[in-house]
């Protein structure tokens, strides 16, 4: 027979209470990983995928076949397109952490005026087939920075081919875009060219302001670069803004900084790293598809470092 003293009962009750508290805290300090294994797939005949999503696959397209994706989300997928075969995007597609290997031929195809976003960069091309490594302008970087109540947009190209001009566009929500100016481009170049534009018509705002470039060729074809972003308004705001927080699982975490370049690392409380990448710009979106729970997001630029806790629900 066990005898419990008053002190023992107090200890037991205290332990029960602490257990309850620990359980609550665990929801905010642990991270449940969503595991995946990249699946290897071979496309040997003409195939249409209308599922609306692709994830964690290595897709090899062979035998002069066409793999058509009718639109949706694509994440962590490698497309290996052998000569004579093609990847056809026939609907609006948002692609992140993808690899597209065209192997020296025009195997990357767009139809139906599909809007394609790759790693947060709109790739608006005419209906045609392309060698993915042979697009008209090679952009080195695009960035924006706060200058008092104005925003300076800077960019540089490594090469240009038949490039007419850059349309500078502004948005306050990343949905509605307005062209605010045009900057004449070099046309044809094999050397680095630096460009800039000062947006001094923003007005008094206290929010994130986005800019992007619409690069237009002499024949009317065009591609988008960006967006980049700056947090305007509060003079005491942090050098880094992350939103939304909390963020829903598989939705984007937006990161806006005052840095020209930044390194972003996503890790959990145990130190396990889920994402680590350097960006030559001050704005990016990271899909939060690693799991649910508490994550740490660290943004570094030179000697400056900002770390925030992000709850993924």
Secondary structure, DSSP 8 states (H G I E B T S, - for coil): -----HHHHHHHHHHHHHHHHHHHHHHHH-EEE-----EEEEE-S-EEE-SSEEEEEEEEE-TT-EEEE-SEEEEEEEEEE-TT-EEEE-S-EEEEEEEEE-TTS--EEE-TT--EEETTEEE---SEEE-TT--SEEEEEEEEEEETTEEEEEEEEEEESSEEEEEEEEESSSSS-EEEEEEE--SSBSS-EEEEEEE----S--SEEEEEEEEEETTS-EEEEEEEEEE-S-TT--SEEEE-SSB-TTSEEEEEES-SSEEEEEE-TT--EEEEEEESSSEEEEE--SEEEEEEEEEEETTEEEEEEEEE-
